[in-house]
Amino acid sequence: MKILVVYWSKTGFVKKYAEWLGEELEADIISGKEVTKDKLKEYDAYIFGGSLYAVGINGTDFIKDNIKQLEAKKTAVFATGASPAKKEIIEEVKNKNFSSEEQKYFKFFYLRGGFDYSKLGFKDKVLMSIMKWKLNSKKKKGEEMTEEEKGMLASFDNPVDFTDKENIKKIVSYFKKGS
Ligand SMILES: Cc1cc2nc3c(=O)[nH]c(=O)nc-3n(C[C@H](O)[C@H](O)[C@H](O)COP(=O)(O)O)c2cc1C
């Protein structure tokens, strides 16, 4: 089975998972910026991975445009965000990005990434600075903060990396064992 891993990554976390998957499954990997419909035709199975930006998954337009044509082929989609891999977060991400009809064409996974402010582009830095400002003013007012918000605030100064090769096991076994 010839597998292609297509990834959309801004600061490297999704790319790292794509590379691990490529090694483990002996699959080819390609950036979402370079992939074409013709390229997809060369393969029998696909893994599409994108990072989360305000709950939207990078690369969904391309995935949605192509999944129906790939109907008979084994396909997995994974999202990578800074949030912990909690069931309700994963369901929210899946359902906000794909209709129930679209979800029939692939199996969905969530692989936790990390956060590296220093590697963000200008636009994302501005967005995140607004978030940082909001979190800091919450802190100053003594309002209660969730563990996630505290973690987010701390990660502006020190990058956090929750990537773990163990996380890809579910996807690997889906392709190797079919479950
Ligand atoms: C503007 C912005 C919005 C984000 N929104 C989310 C989000 O909704 N959920 C989440 O889990 N992570 C969110 N993140 C964190 C990224 O998804 C996370 O850093 C991811 O690992 C980045 O992967 P990449 O480097 O492959 O693009 C956001 C980051 C930025 C800069």
Ligand as a Chemical Component Dictionary entry (heavy atoms), coordinates in Angstrom:
data_LIG
# 
_chem_comp.id                   LIG 
_chem_comp.type                 NON-POLYMER 
_chem_comp.pdbx_formal_charge   0 
_chem_comp.three_letter_code    LIG 
# 
loop_
_chem_comp_atom.comp_id 
_chem_comp_atom.atom_id 
_chem_comp_atom.alt_atom_id 
_chem_comp_atom.type_symbol 
_chem_comp_atom.charge 
_chem_comp_atom.model_Cartn_x 
_chem_comp_atom.model_Cartn_y 
_chem_comp_atom.model_Cartn_z 
_chem_comp_atom.pdbx_ordinal 
LIG C1  C1  C 0 -3.626 32.261 16.510 1  
LIG C2  C2  C 0 -3.540 30.877 17.090 2  
LIG C3  C3  C 0 -4.694 30.168 17.403 3  
LIG C4  C4  C 0 -4.624 28.871 17.955 4  
LIG N1  N1  N 0 -5.776 28.194 18.245 5  
LIG C5  C5  C 0 -5.711 26.947 18.818 6  
LIG C6  C6  C 0 -6.905 26.228 19.133 7  
LIG O1  O1  O 0 -8.032 26.671 18.874 8  
LIG N2  N2  N 0 -6.773 25.011 19.742 9  
LIG C7  C7  C 0 -5.543 24.467 20.027 10 
LIG O2  O2  O 0 -5.497 23.362 20.589 11 
LIG N3  N3  N 0 -4.396 25.110 19.715 12 
LIG C8  C8  C 0 -4.456 26.333 19.106 13 
LIG N4  N4  N 0 -3.298 27.001 18.775 14 
LIG C9  C9  C 0 -2.000 26.328 18.992 15 
LIG C10 C10 C 0 -1.489 25.602 17.738 16 
LIG O3  O3  O 0 -2.481 24.768 17.193 17 
LIG C11 C11 C 0 -0.305 24.746 18.157 18 
LIG O4  O4  O 0 0.771  25.589 18.497 19 
LIG C12 C12 C 0 0.133  23.708 17.106 20 
LIG O5  O5  O 0 0.993  22.784 17.735 21 
LIG C13 C13 C 0 0.847  24.372 15.945 22 
LIG O6  O6  O 0 1.260  23.399 15.016 23 
LIG P1  P1  P 0 2.153  23.786 13.746 24 
LIG O7  O7  O 0 3.435  24.306 14.276 25 
LIG O8  O8  O 0 2.356  22.507 13.006 26 
LIG O9  O9  O 0 1.372  24.796 12.930 27 
LIG C14 C14 C 0 -3.332 28.280 18.222 28 
LIG C15 C15 C 0 -2.179 29.000 17.905 29 
LIG C16 C16 C 0 -2.253 30.270 17.351 30 
LIG C17 C17 C 0 -0.995 31.015 17.019 31 
# 
loop_
_chem_comp_bond.comp_id 
_chem_comp_bond.atom_id_1 
_chem_comp_bond.atom_id_2 
_chem_comp_bond.value_order 
_chem_comp_bond.pdbx_ordinal 
LIG C1  C2  SING 1  
LIG C2  C3  SING 2  
LIG C2  C16 DOUB 3  
LIG C3  C4  DOUB 4  
LIG C4  N1  SING 5  
LIG C4  C14 SING 6  
LIG N1  C5  DOUB 7  
LIG C5  C6  SING 8  
LIG C5  C8  SING 9  
LIG C6  O1  DOUB 10 
LIG C6  N2  SING 11 
LIG N2  C7  SING 12 
LIG C7  O2  DOUB 13 
LIG C7  N3  SING 14 
LIG N3  C8  DOUB 15 
LIG C8  N4  SING 16 
LIG N4  C9  SING 17 
LIG N4  C14 SING 18 
LIG C9  C10 SING 19 
LIG C10 O3  SING 20 
LIG C10 C11 SING 21 
LIG C11 O4  SING 22 
LIG C11 C12 SING 23 
LIG C12 O5  SING 24 
LIG C12 C13 SING 25 
LIG C13 O6  SING 26 
LIG O6  P1  SING 27 
LIG P1  O7  DOUB 28 
LIG P1  O8  SING 29 
LIG P1  O9  SING 30 
LIG C14 C15 DOUB 31 
LIG C15 C16 SING 32 
LIG C16 C17 SING 33 
# 
